[in-house]
Amino acid sequence: MGKVSSARSTGPVAPADDGADLARARAGDEAAFTRLVRPLRAELHAHCYRILGSPHDADDALQDALLRAWRAMPRFEGRSPLRTWLYTVATRACLDLVETRGRRALPVDLGPASERAVVDGNDPVTDVAWLGPYPDARLPDSPHARYERREAVELAFVAALQHLPGNQRAALLLFDVLGFSAVEIATMMDTSTGSVNSALARARRLVAERIPPRVRHRPPRYTGDDRVRRLVLEYAHALERGDVDALVALLTEDVTWSMPPLRHWYHGIAAVTDFAVRVPMARCPSWRFLPTSANAQPAVAFYLGAGDGPHLAWSITVLTLRDERIAGITSFLDPGHFAAFGLPPSLDTVRPDPAGGVLVGPHG
């Protein structure tokens, strides 16, 4: 992508009292550089995730970007705000990673929905780079972290971005989510303003095609809303108890259920019900759960075990809601996701839950 360059920006700038640390960092003071970068790490990491679709890839990209920035600090002339310059470095690091690792996928990208539960032969697909869930705890909490930026990590949007070439993903995010101008983005991406505008037009068209209007235009909802909490608990308890009627009552008619890294997925209440009855409610002996949140959406961390014994981490299940019902269930079946959410790898302490069912505590 060429050497790191400065971009002019009218966006937010670093506080004035950072001037001393900036001078120290340019002179080789690593502690000063760390202090400058610390307030921006969360939003830079979220930006990397939006482009790459994987928290792990975002970790790699941000680490690479900060190393590049540190090495280039003596040449940083301050013609643009430090924040803009760091976004330039991070975007270029992400685009380099896109070239080597390709795009992330969900089961819907691999083929049509299955009409009936696939009980046998639905083994994990290991030759696909799967989209990963993003812990809400990692989302930036700062004056610059507008609500729209949180919404821009929703699964449907991040999944749609994966169908764009890297330069279109970056242009769309920098313009529509972060508010940089086309002129600024052209400088950041070392291209022309015309190329940026063309990339934006193509990107918006494809994203609009891949995200259903009912998802794009639904009213805002918050993961902390009491109604959402009740809905999440009712869903988790229904699965825990094997109560199919209670589960079905929570679903929309066009609900989907997918489980990366499994290839098969289900669409429509009949197919989803058949799957629920024949697989999780029939073949999984005992469920426990902890509510959480991912991708600015409500989520449930499920643990699988037997009876009152230890239950091991099983899935981070992200729920897409519409009209106070569940329109999408995406169960990421990988215990490796739990650490990023700050969740224990197992649960074994059972205690009564006032909302019904049981809650559990960490193993050990």
GUDO-175097 format. One line per 4 residues: number of its first residue (from 1); for each residue x, y negated, z negated of C-alpha. Coordinates in steps of 0.25 Angstrom, whole numbers, plus 5000, padded with zeros to 4 digits. Example, Ala and Ser with C-alpha at 12.3 -4.5 7.8 and 13.67 -1.06 7.14 Angstrom:
% GUDO-175097
1	5049:5018:4969; 5055:5004:4971 $
***
This chain:
% GUDO-175097
1	5000:5000:5000; 5012:4991:5000; 5017:4982:4989; 5009:4976:4978 $
5	5004:4962:4981; 4997:4951:4974; 4982:4948:4978; 4976:4934:4976 $
9	4963:4936:4967; 4952:4927:4961; 4948:4938:4952; 4951:4939:4937 $
13	4965:4936:4933; 4974:4940:4921; 4973:4931:4908; 4982:4919:4908 $
17	4990:4924:4896; 4994:4936:4904; 5004:4927:4911; 5015:4930:4901 $
21	5013:4945:4903; 5013:4944:4918; 5026:4937:4917; 5032:4948:4908 $
25	5026:4959:4917; 5033:4953:4929; 5046:4953:4921; 5044:4968:4918 $
29	5037:4968:4905; 5029:4981:4906; 5021:4978:4893; 5017:4965:4899 $
33	5012:4972:4912; 5004:4982:4903; 4997:4970:4896; 4994:4964:4909 $
37	4988:4977:4915; 4981:4982:4903; 4968:4974:4905; 4967:4978:4919 $
41	4970:4993:4918; 4955:4997:4917; 4950:4990:4929; 4962:4994:4937 $
45	4959:5008:4933; 4945:5007:4937; 4948:5001:4950; 4958:5013:4953 $
49	4947:5023:4949; 4937:5016:4959; 4946:5018:4970; 4951:5032:4967 $
53	4939:5039:4960; 4948:5045:4950; 4952:5040:4936; 4965:5049:4937 $
57	4968:5042:4950; 4965:5029:4944; 4975:5032:4933; 4986:5035:4944 $
61	4982:5023:4952; 4982:5013:4941; 4996:5019:4935; 5002:5017:4949 $
65	4996:5003:4951; 5001:4998:4937; 5015:5004:4940; 5015:4997:4954 $
69	5010:4984:4947; 5021:4985:4936; 5032:4987:4947; 5027:4975:4955 $
73	5025:4966:4943; 5038:4958:4946; 5032:4955:4960; 5018:4950:4955 $
77	5018:4935:4958; 5004:4933:4951; 4998:4927:4964; 4986:4935:4960 $
81	4980:4939:4947; 4987:4952:4940; 4973:4959:4941; 4972:4957:4956 $
85	4986:4962:4958; 4984:4974:4949; 4972:4978:4957; 4980:4977:4970 $
89	4990:4986:4964; 4980:4996:4959; 4972:4996:4972; 4984:4999:4980 $
93	4988:5010:4970; 4974:5016:4972; 4974:5016:4987; 4987:5023:4987 $
97	4981:5034:4978; 4969:5035:4987; 4978:5038:4999; 4984:5050:4991 $
101	4973:5055:4984; 4961:5053:4993; 4947:5050:4988; 4939:5056:4976 $
105	4926:5064:4978; 4913:5069:4971; 4906:5082:4975; 4896:5074:4983 $
109	4907:5071:4993; 4910:5085:4996; 4896:5090:5001; 4881:5090:4999 $
113	4874:5093:4986; 4871:5107:4982; 4856:5110:4981; 4858:5121:4971 $
117	4868:5123:4959; 4881:5129:4964; 4884:5139:4953; 4896:5146:4960 $
121	4906:5141:4969; 4906:5127:4964; 4921:5127:4959; 4928:5114:4957 $
125	4934:5108:4970; 4948:5105:4968; 4952:5099:4981; 4944:5087:4979 $
129	4948:5074:4972; 4936:5071:4963; 4931:5058:4959; 4933:5056:4944 $
133	4924:5049:4933; 4929:5036:4927; 4928:5034:4912; 4920:5021:4909 $
137	4930:5019:4897; 4941:5016:4908; 4932:5005:4915; 4937:4991:4912 $
141	4931:4983:4901; 4935:4969:4905; 4930:4955:4910; 4933:4960:4924 $
145	4926:4973:4923; 4912:4969:4928; 4901:4979:4927; 4902:4981:4942 $
149	4916:4986:4941; 4911:4997:4931; 4900:5001:4941; 4911:5002:4952 $
153	4916:5015:4945; 4902:5022:4946; 4904:5036:4952; 4896:5033:4965 $
157	4904:5021:4968; 4918:5027:4966; 4914:5039:4973; 4909:5031:4985 $
161	4922:5023:4985; 4930:5037:4987; 4924:5037:5001; 4931:5024:5005 $
165	4945:5023:5010; 4954:5017:4999; 4955:5003:5004; 4940:5002:5005 $
169	4938:5007:4991; 4948:4997:4986; 4942:4985:4994; 4928:4988:4989 $
173	4932:4989:4974; 4941:4977:4975; 4930:4969:4981; 4917:4974:4976 $
177	4921:4978:4962; 4933:4970:4958; 4929:4957:4966; 4942:4955:4974 $
181	4941:4947:4987; 4943:4953:5001; 4955:4944:5002; 4961:4949:4989 $
185	4958:4963:4992; 4965:4962:5005; 4978:4957:4998; 4976:4968:4987 $
189	4975:4979:4998; 4985:4973:5008; 4975:4972:5019; 4967:4961:5026 $
193	4954:4955:5021; 4947:4960:5033; 4951:4974:5030; 4946:4972:5016 $
197	4932:4967:5021; 4931:4979:5030; 4935:4989:5019; 4924:4983:5010 $
201	4913:4984:5021; 4916:4998:5024; 4918:5002:5009; 4905:4996:5005 $
205	4897:5003:5016; 4903:5016:5012; 4900:5015:4997; 4886:5010:5000 $
209	4884:5023:5008; 4889:5032:4997; 4882:5026:4985; 4867:5028:4986 $
213	4859:5014:4985; 4852:5019:4972; 4866:5020:4965; 4871:5007:4971 $
217	4859:4999:4967; 4855:5005:4954; 4854:4995:4942; 4866:4994:4933 $
221	4866:5004:4921; 4876:5005:4910; 4882:5018:4904; 4879:5012:4890 $
225	4864:5010:4892; 4856:5018:4881; 4847:5024:4892; 4859:5029:4899 $
229	4865:5035:4886; 4852:5043:4884; 4851:5048:4898; 4866:5053:4897 $
233	4863:5060:4884; 4850:5066:4890; 4858:5071:4902; 4869:5077:4893 $
237	4859:5083:4883; 4851:5089:4895; 4863:5096:4900; 4868:5100:4887 $
241	4855:5107:4883; 4853:5113:4897; 4839:5105:4898; 4837:5104:4913 $
245	4824:5097:4911; 4830:5086:4903; 4841:5085:4913; 4832:5084:4925 $
249	4824:5073:4919; 4836:5064:4919; 4840:5066:4934; 4836:5058:4946 $
253	4830:5066:4958; 4842:5064:4966; 4852:5067:4955; 4866:5072:4959 $
257	4876:5081:4951; 4890:5083:4955; 4902:5089:4947; 4916:5086:4953 $
261	4924:5094:4955; 4913:5104:4959; 4909:5102:4974; 4894:5105:4972 $
265	4884:5094:4968; 4869:5092:4967; 4859:5082:4972; 4845:5081:4967 $
269	4838:5085:4955; 4835:5099:4960; 4849:5102:4963; 4855:5095:4950 $
273	4845:5103:4942; 4848:5116:4948; 4863:5113:4945; 4860:5109:4931 $
277	4852:5121:4928; 4861:5131:4934; 4875:5126:4930; 4877:5116:4919 $
281	4865:5121:4911; 4867:5136:4914; 4882:5138:4915; 4888:5128:4905 $
285	4886:5134:4891; 4886:5121:4882; 4888:5106:4885; 4892:5095:4876 $
289	4894:5080:4881; 4899:5066:4878; 4893:5054:4885; 4903:5045:4892 $
293	4903:5036:4904; 4910:5036:4917; 4910:5028:4930; 4901:5017:4923 $
297	4891:5029:4922; 4886:5037:4910; 4893:5050:4909; 4894:5063:4900 $
301	4906:5071:4896; 4901:5085:4896; 4908:5097:4888; 4906:5111:4891 $
305	4907:5122:4880; 4899:5133:4873; 4890:5132:4861; 4896:5124:4850 $
309	4911:5126:4854; 4920:5116:4861; 4915:5110:4874; 4925:5106:4884 $
313	4925:5094:4893; 4918:5097:4906; 4913:5085:4914; 4911:5070:4914 $
317	4897:5069:4920; 4894:5055:4926; 4879:5051:4927; 4874:5042:4938 $
321	4861:5036:4933; 4849:5030:4941; 4835:5025:4935; 4839:5031:4921 $
325	4841:5045:4927; 4854:5053:4932; 4856:5052:4946; 4870:5058:4947 $
329	4878:5067:4938; 4893:5068:4941; 4900:5078:4932; 4915:5078:4933 $
333	4919:5092:4929; 4933:5089:4924; 4938:5089:4909; 4949:5080:4914 $
337	4940:5068:4915; 4937:5068:4900; 4950:5062:4895; 4948:5050:4903 $
341	4935:5048:4897; 4941:5049:4883; 4933:5062:4880; 4937:5074:4873 $
345	4940:5087:4881; 4931:5095:4872; 4919:5094:4862; 4915:5103:4850 $
349	4909:5095:4839; 4894:5096:4840; 4885:5086:4833; 4870:5082:4835 $
353	4867:5071:4845; 4855:5062:4841; 4851:5061:4855; 4850:5076:4856 $
357	4859:5087:4859; 4874:5087:4853; 4886:5079:4854; 4900:5084:4852 $
361	4913:5079:4848; 4927:5081:4853; 4934:5094:4851; 4943:5095:4839 $
***
